[in-house]
Each structure stands twice: as structure tokens, then as C-alpha cells.
């Protein structure tokens, strides 16, 4: 039961991060200027790293 709850929470967090990434990419397309591009690039990289970690955690949970 605990694994199912943990899995559901991970799936929800993954969905949120994917939405965040989608929004950041859309915003980046609208921005101009090196400072804006660098800030967006950093934000996207951060969100992607979090997403990768959660997907890895979910995959490990599913293997159990």
C-alpha cells in the first residue's frame, strides 16, 4: 500500500515538473536577450534535473 501511495505521489510530481518544463520552454521562445536566455536555460536545466531524479526514483520503486 505504501508503495502505491509513493508511486502516486511521484507520478503527480512528475506531471507537475513536465508542465513546468513545457511552460518554461514556451516562455523561452518569447524572450529575447542573453540574460533572459541564460536565466531560462538555468531554470529548464534545474527542472529537467528534478524530473530525471523523480523518474529514476519511480523506476526503482516499480522494480520492487
CHARMM-style PDB file with segment names, atoms N, HN, CA, C and O in Angstrom:
ATOM      1  N   UNK     1       0.825  -1.196   0.000  1.00  0.00      PROA
ATOM      2  CA  UNK     1       0.000   0.000   0.000  1.00  0.00      PROA
ATOM      3  C   UNK     1       0.868   1.258   0.000  1.00  0.00      PROA
ATOM      4  O   UNK     1       0.583   2.213  -0.723  1.00  0.00      PROA
ATOM      5  N   UNK     2       1.910   1.257   0.800  1.00  0.00      PROA
ATOM      6  HN  UNK     2       2.142   0.482   1.388  1.00  0.00      PROA
ATOM      7  CA  UNK     2       2.793   2.418   0.875  1.00  0.00      PROA
ATOM      8  C   UNK     2       3.453   2.665  -0.471  1.00  0.00      PROA
ATOM      9  O   UNK     2       3.633   3.815  -0.873  1.00  0.00      PROA
ATOM     10  N   UNK     3       3.821   1.577  -1.183  1.00  0.00      PROA
ATOM     11  HN  UNK     3       3.675   0.643  -0.857  1.00  0.00      PROA
ATOM     12  CA  UNK     3       4.431   1.731  -2.499  1.00  0.00      PROA
ATOM     13  C   UNK     3       3.462   2.385  -3.478  1.00  0.00      PROA
ATOM     14  O   UNK     3       3.869   3.218  -4.288  1.00  0.00      PROA
ATOM     15  N   UNK     4       2.190   2.018  -3.410  1.00  0.00      PROA
ATOM     16  HN  UNK     4       1.859   1.342  -2.752  1.00  0.00      PROA
ATOM     17  CA  UNK     4       1.191   2.613  -4.301  1.00  0.00      PROA
ATOM     18  C   UNK     4       1.029   4.106  -4.029  1.00  0.00      PROA
ATOM     19  O   UNK     4       0.904   4.905  -4.957  1.00  0.00      PROA
ATOM     20  N   UNK     5       1.033   4.473  -2.747  1.00  0.00      PROA
ATOM     21  HN  UNK     5       1.135   3.824  -1.994  1.00  0.00      PROA
ATOM     22  CA  UNK     5       0.916   5.892  -2.384  1.00  0.00      PROA
ATOM     23  C   UNK     5       2.149   6.655  -2.825  1.00  0.00      PROA
ATOM     24  O   UNK     5       2.041   7.765  -3.346  1.00  0.00      PROA
ATOM     25  N   UNK     6       3.318   6.072  -2.622  1.00  0.00      PROA
ATOM     26  HN  UNK     6       3.406   5.171  -2.198  1.00  0.00      PROA
ATOM     27  CA  UNK     6       4.555   6.714  -3.051  1.00  0.00      PROA
ATOM     28  C   UNK     6       4.594   6.859  -4.559  1.00  0.00      PROA
ATOM     29  O   UNK     6       5.026   7.888  -5.078  1.00  0.00      PROA
ATOM     30  N   UNK     7       4.145   5.836  -5.259  1.00  0.00      PROA
ATOM     31  HN  UNK     7       3.793   5.001  -4.837  1.00  0.00      PROA
ATOM     32  CA  UNK     7       4.114   5.873  -6.707  1.00  0.00      PROA
ATOM     33  C   UNK     7       3.153   6.957  -7.196  1.00  0.00      PROA
ATOM     34  O   UNK     7       3.480   7.698  -8.124  1.00  0.00      PROA
ATOM     35  N   UNK     8       2.000   7.055  -6.597  1.00  0.00      PROA
ATOM     36  HN  UNK     8       1.734   6.454  -5.844  1.00  0.00      PROA
ATOM     37  CA  UNK     8       1.027   8.078  -6.986  1.00  0.00      PROA
ATOM     38  C   UNK     8       1.585   9.478  -6.762  1.00  0.00      PROA
ATOM     39  O   UNK     8       1.391  10.370  -7.587  1.00  0.00      PROA
ATOM     40  N   UNK     9       2.276   9.664  -5.645  1.00  0.00      PROA
ATOM     41  HN  UNK     9       2.434   8.939  -4.974  1.00  0.00      PROA
ATOM     42  CA  UNK     9       2.882  10.969  -5.352  1.00  0.00      PROA
ATOM     43  C   UNK     9       3.973  11.294  -6.375  1.00  0.00      PROA
ATOM     44  O   UNK     9       4.064  12.422  -6.860  1.00  0.00      PROA
ATOM     45  N   UNK    10       4.793  10.302  -6.695  1.00  0.00      PROA
ATOM     46  HN  UNK    10       4.719   9.386  -6.301  1.00  0.00      PROA
ATOM     47  CA  UNK    10       5.848  10.519  -7.687  1.00  0.00      PROA
ATOM     48  C   UNK    10       5.250  10.861  -9.048  1.00  0.00      PROA
ATOM     49  O   UNK    10       5.742  11.759  -9.731  1.00  0.00      PROA
ATOM     50  N   UNK    11       4.211  10.163  -9.441  1.00  0.00      PROA
ATOM     51  HN  UNK    11       3.812   9.433  -8.885  1.00  0.00      PROA
ATOM     52  CA  UNK    11       3.559  10.435 -10.725  1.00  0.00      PROA
ATOM     53  C   UNK    11       3.012  11.860 -10.769  1.00  0.00      PROA
ATOM     54  O   UNK    11       3.105  12.539 -11.791  1.00  0.00      PROA
ATOM     55  N   UNK    12       2.446  12.300  -9.657  1.00  0.00      PROA
ATOM     56  HN  UNK    12       2.371  11.748  -8.826  1.00  0.00      PROA
ATOM     57  CA  UNK    12       1.909  13.664  -9.596  1.00  0.00      PROA
ATOM     58  C   UNK    12       3.041  14.689  -9.702  1.00  0.00      PROA
ATOM     59  O   UNK    12       2.919  15.671 -10.433  1.00  0.00      PROA
ATOM     60  N   UNK    13       4.122  14.468  -8.986  1.00  0.00      PROA
ATOM     61  HN  UNK    13       4.221  13.670  -8.392  1.00  0.00      PROA
ATOM     62  CA  UNK    13       5.258  15.389  -9.038  1.00  0.00      PROA
ATOM     63  C   UNK    13       5.897  15.399 -10.426  1.00  0.00      PROA
ATOM     64  O   UNK    13       6.328  16.449 -10.901  1.00  0.00      PROA
ATOM     65  N   UNK    14       5.960  14.250 -11.070  1.00  0.00      PROA
ATOM     66  HN  UNK    14       5.610  13.397 -10.684  1.00  0.00      PROA
ATOM     67  CA  UNK    14       6.496  14.162 -12.433  1.00  0.00      PROA
ATOM     68  C   UNK    14       5.615  14.980 -13.383  1.00  0.00      PROA
ATOM     69  O   UNK    14       6.130  15.723 -14.219  1.00  0.00      PROA
ATOM     70  N   UNK    15       4.307  14.848 -13.259  1.00  0.00      PROA
ATOM     71  HN  UNK    15       3.888  14.245 -12.580  1.00  0.00      PROA
ATOM     72  CA  UNK    15       3.390  15.595 -14.119  1.00  0.00      PROA
ATOM     73  C   UNK    15       3.558  17.108 -13.925  1.00  0.00      PROA
ATOM     74  O   UNK    15       3.536  17.868 -14.893  1.00  0.00      PROA
ATOM     75  N   UNK    16       3.721  17.528 -12.694  1.00  0.00      PROA
ATOM     76  HN  UNK    16       3.739  16.911 -11.907  1.00  0.00      PROA
ATOM     77  CA  UNK    16       3.915  18.956 -12.400  1.00  0.00      PROA
ATOM     78  C   UNK    16       5.200  19.457 -13.037  1.00  0.00      PROA
ATOM     79  O   UNK    16       5.216  20.519 -13.659  1.00  0.00      PROA
ATOM     80  N   UNK    17       6.280  18.694 -12.882  1.00  0.00      PROA
ATOM     81  HN  UNK    17       6.267  17.831 -12.376  1.00  0.00      PROA
ATOM     82  CA  UNK    17       7.549  19.106 -13.470  1.00  0.00      PROA
ATOM     83  C   UNK    17       7.475  19.145 -14.996  1.00  0.00      PROA
ATOM     84  O   UNK    17       8.045  20.041 -15.618  1.00  0.00      PROA
ATOM     85  N   UNK    18       6.796  18.208 -15.588  1.00  0.00      PROA
ATOM     86  HN  UNK    18       6.333  17.480 -15.083  1.00  0.00      PROA
ATOM     87  CA  UNK    18       6.645  18.215 -17.057  1.00  0.00      PROA
ATOM     88  C   UNK    18       5.871  19.448 -17.509  1.00  0.00      PROA
ATOM     89  O   UNK    18       6.213  20.059 -18.521  1.00  0.00      PROA
ATOM     90  N   UNK    19       4.836  19.814 -16.770  1.00  0.00      PROA
ATOM     91  HN  UNK    19       4.558  19.318 -15.948  1.00  0.00      PROA
ATOM     92  CA  UNK    19       4.088  21.032 -17.089  1.00  0.00      PROA
ATOM     93  C   UNK    19       4.969  22.269 -16.926  1.00  0.00      PROA
ATOM     94  O   UNK    19       4.939  23.173 -17.761  1.00  0.00      PROA
ATOM     95  N   UNK    20       5.746  22.303 -15.854  1.00  0.00      PROA
ATOM     96  HN  UNK    20       5.770  21.569 -15.176  1.00  0.00      PROA
ATOM     97  CA  UNK    20       6.661  23.422 -15.632  1.00  0.00      PROA
ATOM     98  C   UNK    20       7.648  23.554 -16.785  1.00  0.00      PROA
ATOM     99  O   UNK    20       7.892  24.652 -17.284  1.00  0.00      PROA
ATOM    100  N   UNK    21       8.211  22.428 -17.201  1.00  0.00      PROA
ATOM    101  HN  UNK    21       8.012  21.536 -16.796  1.00  0.00      PROA
ATOM    102  CA  UNK    21       9.157  22.453 -18.316  1.00  0.00      PROA
ATOM    103  C   UNK    21       8.491  22.967 -19.587  1.00  0.00      PROA
ATOM    104  O   UNK    21       9.070  23.781 -20.306  1.00  0.00      PROA
ATOM    105  N   UNK    22       7.301  22.504 -19.861  1.00  0.00      PROA
ATOM    106  HN  UNK    22       6.831  21.843 -19.277  1.00  0.00      PROA
ATOM    107  CA  UNK    22       6.572  22.935 -21.056  1.00  0.00      PROA
ATOM    108  C   UNK    22       6.362  24.453 -21.028  1.00  0.00      PROA
ATOM    109  O   UNK    22       6.561  25.128 -22.039  1.00  0.00      PROA
ATOM    110  N   UNK    23       5.960  24.988 -19.871  1.00  0.00      PROA
ATOM    111  HN  UNK    23       5.799  24.441 -19.050  1.00  0.00      PROA
ATOM    112  CA  UNK    23       5.747  26.424 -19.730  1.00  0.00      PROA
ATOM    113  C   UNK    23       7.051  27.205 -19.879  1.00  0.00      PROA
ATOM    114  O   UNK    23       7.076  28.243 -20.540  1.00  0.00      PROA
ATOM    115  N   UNK    24       8.124  26.721 -19.276  1.00  0.00      PROA
ATOM    116  HN  UNK    24       8.103  25.878 -18.738  1.00  0.00      PROA
ATOM    117  CA  UNK    24       9.405  27.399 -19.381  1.00  0.00      PROA
ATOM    118  C   UNK    24       9.902  27.441 -20.820  1.00  0.00      PROA
ATOM    119  O   UNK    24      10.463  28.445 -21.260  1.00  0.00      PROA
ATOM    120  N   UNK    25       9.699  26.363 -21.542  1.00  0.00      PROA
ATOM    121  HN  UNK    25       9.244  25.547 -21.184  1.00  0.00      PROA
ATOM    122  CA  UNK    25      10.129  26.319 -22.942  1.00  0.00      PROA
ATOM    123  C   UNK    25       9.303  27.309 -23.771  1.00  0.00      PROA
ATOM    124  O   UNK    25       9.844  27.992 -24.641  1.00  0.00      PROA
ATOM    125  N   UNK    26       8.015  27.385 -23.506  1.00  0.00      PROA
ATOM    126  HN  UNK    26       7.576  26.831 -22.800  1.00  0.00      PROA
ATOM    127  CA  UNK    26       7.167  28.345 -24.213  1.00  0.00      PROA
ATOM    128  C   UNK    26       7.585  29.774 -23.888  1.00  0.00      PROA
ATOM    129  O   UNK    26       7.622  30.626 -24.775  1.00  0.00      PROA
ATOM    130  N   UNK    27       7.900  30.041 -22.622  1.00  0.00      PROA
ATOM    131  HN  UNK    27       7.870  29.348 -21.901  1.00  0.00      PROA
ATOM    132  CA  UNK    27       8.348  31.373 -22.226  1.00  0.00      PROA
ATOM    133  C   UNK    27       9.682  31.710 -22.885  1.00  0.00      PROA
ATOM    134  O   UNK    27       9.896  32.834 -23.338  1.00  0.00      PROA
ATOM    135  N   UNK    28      10.560  30.742 -22.932  1.00  0.00      PROA
ATOM    136  HN  UNK    28      10.386  29.828 -22.564  1.00  0.00      PROA
ATOM    137  CA  UNK    28      11.880  30.975 -23.516  1.00  0.00      PROA
ATOM    138  C   UNK    28      11.758  31.379 -24.979  1.00  0.00      PROA
ATOM    139  O   UNK    28      12.546  32.188 -25.469  1.00  0.00      PROA
ATOM    140  N   UNK    29      10.793  30.828 -25.664  1.00  0.00      PROA
ATOM    141  HN  UNK    29      10.153  30.171 -25.265  1.00  0.00      PROA
ATOM    142  CA  UNK    29      10.596  31.160 -27.071  1.00  0.00      PROA
ATOM    143  C   UNK    29      10.186  32.623 -27.239  1.00  0.00      PROA
ATOM    144  O   UNK    29      10.446  33.228 -28.279  1.00  0.00      PROA
ATOM    145  N   UNK    30       9.551  33.184 -26.224  1.00  0.00      PROA
ATOM    146  HN  UNK    30       9.340  32.692 -25.379  1.00  0.00      PROA
ATOM    147  CA  UNK    30       9.085  34.560 -26.299  1.00  0.00      PROA
ATOM    148  C   UNK    30      10.080  35.589 -25.794  1.00  0.00      PROA
ATOM    149  O   UNK    30       9.922  36.778 -26.071  1.00  0.00      PROA
ATOM    150  N   UNK    31      11.087  35.171 -25.070  1.00  0.00      PROA
ATOM    151  HN  UNK    31      11.215  34.205 -24.845  1.00  0.00      PROA
ATOM    152  CA  UNK    31      12.064  36.095 -24.516  1.00  0.00      PROA
ATOM    153  C   UNK    31      13.153  36.412 -25.528  1.00  0.00      PROA
ATOM    154  O   UNK    31      13.447  35.628 -26.430  1.00  0.00      PROA
ATOM    155  N   UNK    32      13.733  37.571 -25.348  1.00  0.00      PROA
ATOM    156  HN  UNK    32      13.495  38.207 -24.615  1.00  0.00      PROA
ATOM    157  CA  UNK    32      14.904  37.915 -26.143  1.00  0.00      PROA
ATOM    158  C   UNK    32      15.953  38.503 -25.219  1.00  0.00      PROA
ATOM    159  O   UNK    32      15.625  39.080 -24.182  1.00  0.00      PROA
ATOM    160  N   UNK    33      17.193  38.357 -25.588  1.00  0.00      PROA
ATOM    161  HN  UNK    33      17.459  37.888 -26.430  1.00  0.00      PROA
ATOM    162  CA  UNK    33      18.280  38.885 -24.777  1.00  0.00      PROA
ATOM    163  C   UNK    33      19.042  37.774 -24.094  1.00  0.00      PROA
ATOM    164  O   UNK    33      18.472  36.771 -23.666  1.00  0.00      PROA
ATOM    165  N   UNK    34      20.338  37.975 -24.001  1.00  0.00      PROA
ATOM    166  HN  UNK    34      20.801  38.790 -24.349  1.00  0.00      PROA
ATOM    167  CA  UNK    34      21.214  36.941 -23.449  1.00  0.00      PROA
ATOM    168  C   UNK    34      20.905  36.632 -21.991  1.00  0.00      PROA
ATOM    169  O   UNK    34      20.919  35.468 -21.592  1.00  0.00      PROA
ATOM    170  N   UNK    35      20.627  37.660 -21.187  1.00  0.00      PROA
ATOM    171  HN  UNK    35      20.616  38.606 -21.511  1.00  0.00      PROA
ATOM    172  CA  UNK    35      20.353  37.440 -19.763  1.00  0.00      PROA
ATOM    173  C   UNK    35      19.098  36.604 -19.579  1.00  0.00      PROA
ATOM    174  O   UNK    35      19.075  35.690 -18.754  1.00  0.00      PROA
ATOM    175  N   UNK    36      18.050  36.909 -20.344  1.00  0.00      PROA
ATOM    176  HN  UNK    36      18.069  37.651 -21.014  1.00  0.00      PROA
ATOM    177  CA  UNK    36      16.807  36.140 -20.256  1.00  0.00      PROA
ATOM    178  C   UNK    36      17.025  34.700 -20.700  1.00  0.00      PROA
ATOM    179  O   UNK    36      16.519  33.765 -20.080  1.00  0.00      PROA
ATOM    180  N   UNK    37      17.775  34.533 -21.766  1.00  0.00      PROA
ATOM    181  HN  UNK    37      18.187  35.293 -22.270  1.00  0.00      PROA
ATOM    182  CA  UNK    37      18.037  33.190 -22.281  1.00  0.00      PROA
ATOM    183  C   UNK    37      18.823  32.360 -21.277  1.00  0.00      PROA
ATOM    184  O   UNK    37      18.547  31.174 -21.094  1.00  0.00      PROA
ATOM    185  N   UNK    38      19.798  32.979 -20.629  1.00  0.00      PROA
ATOM    186  HN  UNK    38      20.023  33.942 -20.777  1.00  0.00      PROA
ATOM    187  CA  UNK    38      20.602  32.247 -19.648  1.00  0.00      PROA
ATOM    188  C   UNK    38      19.756  31.863 -18.438  1.00  0.00      PROA
ATOM    189  O   UNK    38      19.855  30.744 -17.934  1.00  0.00      PROA
ATOM    190  N   UNK    39      18.931  32.788 -17.977  1.00  0.00      PROA
ATOM    191  HN  UNK    39      18.851  33.697 -18.386  1.00  0.00      PROA
ATOM    192  CA  UNK    39      18.055  32.505 -16.836  1.00  0.00      PROA
ATOM    193  C   UNK    39      17.095  31.371 -17.167  1.00  0.00      PROA
ATOM    194  O   UNK    39      16.914  30.455 -16.365  1.00  0.00      PROA
ATOM    195  N   UNK    40      16.485  31.427 -18.332  1.00  0.00      PROA
ATOM    196  HN  UNK    40      16.631  32.172 -18.983  1.00  0.00      PROA
ATOM    197  CA  UNK    40      15.567  30.356 -18.736  1.00  0.00      PROA
ATOM    198  C   UNK    40      16.295  29.036 -18.898  1.00  0.00      PROA
ATOM    199  O   UNK    40      15.784  27.985 -18.510  1.00  0.00      PROA
ATOM    200  N   UNK    41      17.471  29.087 -19.464  1.00  0.00      PROA
ATOM    201  HN  UNK    41      17.887  29.940 -19.780  1.00  0.00      PROA
ATOM    202  CA  UNK    41      18.263  27.867 -19.636  1.00  0.00      PROA
ATOM    203  C   UNK    41      18.552  27.226 -18.285  1.00  0.00      PROA
ATOM    204  O   UNK    41      18.454  26.008 -18.135  1.00  0.00      PROA
ATOM    205  N   UNK    42      18.907  28.046 -17.305  1.00  0.00      PROA
ATOM    206  HN  UNK    42      18.987  29.035 -17.427  1.00  0.00      PROA
ATOM    207  CA  UNK    42      19.171  27.536 -15.955  1.00  0.00      PROA
ATOM    208  C   UNK    42      17.915  26.943 -15.334  1.00  0.00      PROA
ATOM    209  O   UNK    42      17.968  25.883 -14.711  1.00  0.00      PROA
ATOM    210  N   UNK    43      16.798  27.618 -15.501  1.00  0.00      PROA
ATOM    211  HN  UNK    43      16.755  28.479 -16.007  1.00  0.00      PROA
ATOM    212  CA  UNK    43      15.529  27.123 -14.948  1.00  0.00      PROA
ATOM    213  C   UNK    43      15.135  25.792 -15.592  1.00  0.00      PROA
ATOM    214  O   UNK    43      14.715  24.857 -14.909  1.00  0.00      PROA
ATOM    215  N   UNK    44      15.276  25.725 -16.902  1.00  0.00      PROA
ATOM    216  HN  UNK    44      15.617  26.484 -17.457  1.00  0.00      PROA
ATOM    217  CA  UNK    44      14.927  24.499 -17.611  1.00  0.00      PROA
ATOM    218  C   UNK    44      15.838  23.358 -17.176  1.00  0.00      PROA
ATOM    219  O   UNK    44      15.369  22.244 -16.943  1.00  0.00      PROA
ATOM    220  N   UNK    45      17.132  23.626 -17.064  1.00  0.00      PROA
ATOM    221  HN  UNK    45      17.513  24.531 -17.253  1.00  0.00      PROA
ATOM    222  CA  UNK    45      18.083  22.591 -16.637  1.00  0.00      PROA
ATOM    223  C   UNK    45      17.754  22.099 -15.231  1.00  0.00      PROA
ATOM    224  O   UNK    45      17.833  20.903 -14.952  1.00  0.00      PROA
ATOM    225  N   UNK    46      17.387  23.021 -14.354  1.00  0.00      PROA
ATOM    226  HN  UNK    46      17.323  23.992 -14.581  1.00  0.00      PROA
ATOM    227  CA  UNK    46      17.035  22.652 -12.978  1.00  0.00      PROA
ATOM    228  C   UNK    46      15.798  21.771 -12.948  1.00  0.00      PROA
ATOM    229  O   UNK    46      15.778  20.746 -12.267  1.00  0.00      PROA
ATOM    230  N   UNK    47      14.765  22.168 -13.686  1.00  0.00      PROA
ATOM    231  HN  UNK    47      14.782  23.000 -14.239  1.00  0.00      PROA
ATOM    232  CA  UNK    47      13.540  21.385 -13.720  1.00  0.00      PROA
ATOM    233  C   UNK    47      13.784  20.007 -14.344  1.00  0.00      PROA
ATOM    234  O   UNK    47      13.226  19.008 -13.891  1.00  0.00      PROA
ATOM    235  N   UNK    48      14.623  19.962 -15.385  1.00  0.00      PROA
ATOM    236  HN  UNK    48      15.076  20.774 -15.752  1.00  0.00      PROA
ATOM    237  CA  UNK    48      14.921  18.685 -16.036  1.00  0.00      PROA
ATOM    238  C   UNK    48      15.671  17.755 -15.091  1.00  0.00      PROA
ATOM    239  O   UNK    48      15.417  16.551 -15.066  1.00  0.00      PROA
ATOM    240  N   UNK    49      16.600  18.316 -14.309  1.00  0.00      PROA
ATOM    241  HN  UNK    49      16.806  19.294 -14.329  1.00  0.00      PROA
ATOM    242  CA  UNK    49      17.343  17.501 -13.343  1.00  0.00      PROA
ATOM    243  C   UNK    49      16.401  16.927 -12.286  1.00  0.00      PROA
ATOM    244  O   UNK    49      16.526  15.765 -11.900  1.00  0.00      PROA
ATOM    245  N   UNK    50      15.461  17.746 -11.825  1.00  0.00      PROA
ATOM    246  HN  UNK    50      15.359  18.690 -12.139  1.00  0.00      PROA
ATOM    247  CA  UNK    50      14.486  17.261 -10.846  1.00  0.00      PROA
ATOM    248  C   UNK    50      13.610  16.172 -11.454  1.00  0.00      PROA
ATOM    249  O   UNK    50      13.324  15.161 -10.813  1.00  0.00      PROA
ATOM    250  N   UNK    51      13.189  16.390 -12.689  1.00  0.00      PROA
ATOM    251  HN  UNK    51      13.421  17.211 -13.209  1.00  0.00      PROA
ATOM    252  CA  UNK    51      12.361  15.401 -13.373  1.00  0.00      PROA
ATOM    253  C   UNK    51      13.118  14.089 -13.541  1.00  0.00      PROA
ATOM    254  O   UNK    51      12.571  13.018 -13.278  1.00  0.00      PROA
ATOM    255  N   UNK    52      14.363  14.168 -13.975  1.00  0.00      PROA
ATOM    256  HN  UNK    52      14.806  15.038 -14.189  1.00  0.00      PROA
ATOM    257  CA  UNK    52      15.169  12.957 -14.153  1.00  0.00      PROA
ATOM    258  C   UNK    52      15.299  12.182 -12.843  1.00  0.00      PROA
ATOM    259  O   UNK    52      15.214  10.954 -12.832  1.00  0.00      PROA
ATOM    260  N   UNK    53      15.506  12.905 -11.738  1.00  0.00      PROA
ATOM    261  HN  UNK    53      15.575  13.903 -11.746  1.00  0.00      PROA
ATOM    262  CA  UNK    53      15.641  12.254 -10.433  1.00  0.00      PROA
ATOM    263  C   UNK    53      14.347  11.558 -10.026  1.00  0.00      PROA
ATOM    264  O   UNK    53      14.376  10.443  -9.505  1.00  0.00      PROA
ATOM    265  N   UNK    54      13.216  12.211 -10.262  1.00  0.00      PROA
ATOM    266  HN  UNK    54      13.193  13.117 -10.685  1.00  0.00      PROA
ATOM    267  CA  UNK    54      11.929  11.611  -9.897  1.00  0.00      PROA
ATOM    268  C   UNK    54      11.611  10.397 -10.763  1.00  0.00      PROA
ATOM    269  O   UNK    54      11.093   9.398 -10.265  1.00  0.00      PROA
ATOM    270  N   UNK    55      11.914  10.479 -12.042  1.00  0.00      PROA
ATOM    271  HN  UNK    55      12.334  11.291 -12.446  1.00  0.00      PROA
ATOM    272  CA  UNK    55      11.672   9.336 -12.929  1.00  0.00      PROA
ATOM    273  C   UNK    55      12.529   8.160 -12.496  1.00  0.00      PROA
ATOM    274  O   UNK    55      12.067   7.019 -12.492  1.00  0.00      PROA
ATOM    275  N   UNK    56      13.767   8.428 -12.135  1.00  0.00      PROA
ATOM    276  HN  UNK    56      14.143   9.355 -12.138  1.00  0.00      PROA
ATOM    277  CA  UNK    56      14.653   7.363 -11.656  1.00  0.00      PROA
ATOM    278  C   UNK    56      14.099   6.749 -10.371  1.00  0.00      PROA
ATOM    279  O   UNK    56      14.080   5.528 -10.215  1.00  0.00      PROA
ATOM    280  N   UNK    57      13.649   7.604  -9.457  1.00  0.00      PROA
ATOM    281  HN  UNK    57      13.664   8.596  -9.584  1.00  0.00      PROA
ATOM    282  CA  UNK    57      13.078   7.117  -8.195  1.00  0.00      PROA
ATOM    283  C   UNK    57      11.833   6.267  -8.460  1.00  0.00      PROA
ATOM    284  O   UNK    57      11.649   5.217  -7.843  1.00  0.00      PROA
ATOM    285  N   UNK    58      10.986   6.726  -9.377  1.00  0.00      PROA
ATOM    286  HN  UNK    58      11.136   7.579  -9.878  1.00  0.00      PROA
ATOM    287  CA  UNK    58       9.780   5.973  -9.728  1.00  0.00      PROA
ATOM    288  C   UNK    58      10.127   4.618 -10.332  1.00  0.00      PROA
ATOM    289  O   UNK    58       9.529   3.599  -9.987  1.00  0.00      PROA
ATOM    290  N   UNK    59      11.101   4.620 -11.239  1.00  0.00      PROA
ATOM    291  HN  UNK    59      11.587   5.447 -11.520  1.00  0.00      PROA
ATOM    292  CA  UNK    59      11.506   3.361 -11.881  1.00  0.00      PROA
ATOM    293  C   UNK    59      12.067   2.366 -10.869  1.00  0.00      PROA
ATOM    294  O   UNK    59      11.823   1.164 -10.974  1.00  0.00      PROA
ATOM    295  N   UNK    60      12.814   2.867  -9.894  1.00  0.00      PROA
ATOM    296  HN  UNK    60      13.013   3.843  -9.809  1.00  0.00      PROA
ATOM    297  CA  UNK    60      13.343   1.989  -8.846  1.00  0.00      PROA
ATOM    298  C   UNK    60      12.221   1.436  -7.985  1.00  0.00      PROA
ATOM    299  O   UNK    60      12.263   0.277  -7.573  1.00  0.00      PROA
ATOM    300  N   UNK    61      11.231   2.252  -7.716  1.00  0.00      PROA
ATOM    301  HN  UNK    61      11.197   3.193  -8.051  1.00  0.00      PROA
ATOM    302  CA  UNK    61      10.083   1.818  -6.917  1.00  0.00      PROA
ATOM    303  C   UNK    61       9.291   0.740  -7.665  1.00  0.00      PROA
ATOM    304  O   UNK    61       8.807  -0.217  -7.061  1.00  0.00      PROA
ATOM    305  N   UNK    62       9.167   0.905  -8.964  1.00  0.00      PROA
ATOM    306  HN  UNK    62       9.560   1.683  -9.455  1.00  0.00      PROA
ATOM    307  CA  UNK    62       8.422  -0.066  -9.763  1.00  0.00      PROA
ATOM    308  C   UNK    62       9.146  -1.414  -9.858  1.00  0.00      PROA
ATOM    309  O   UNK    62       8.502  -2.445 -10.052  1.00  0.00      PROA
ATOM    310  N   UNK    63      10.447  -1.414  -9.727  1.00  0.00      PROA
ATOM    311  HN  UNK    63      10.969  -0.577  -9.569  1.00  0.00      PROA
ATOM    312  CA  UNK    63      11.219  -2.669  -9.800  1.00  0.00      PROA
ATOM    313  C   UNK    63      11.031  -3.532  -8.559  1.00  0.00      PROA
ATOM    314  O   UNK    63      11.258  -4.741  -8.601  1.00  0.00      PROA
ATOM    315  N   UNK    64      10.619  -2.920  -7.462  1.00  0.00      PROA
ATOM    316  HN  UNK    64      10.435  -1.938  -7.428  1.00  0.00      PROA
ATOM    317  CA  UNK    64      10.483  -3.664  -6.193  1.00  0.00      PROA
ATOM    318  C   UNK    64       9.318  -4.606  -6.211  1.00  0.00      PROA
ATOM    319  OT1 UNK    64       9.071  -5.300  -5.224  1.00  0.00      PROA
TER     320      UNK     64
END
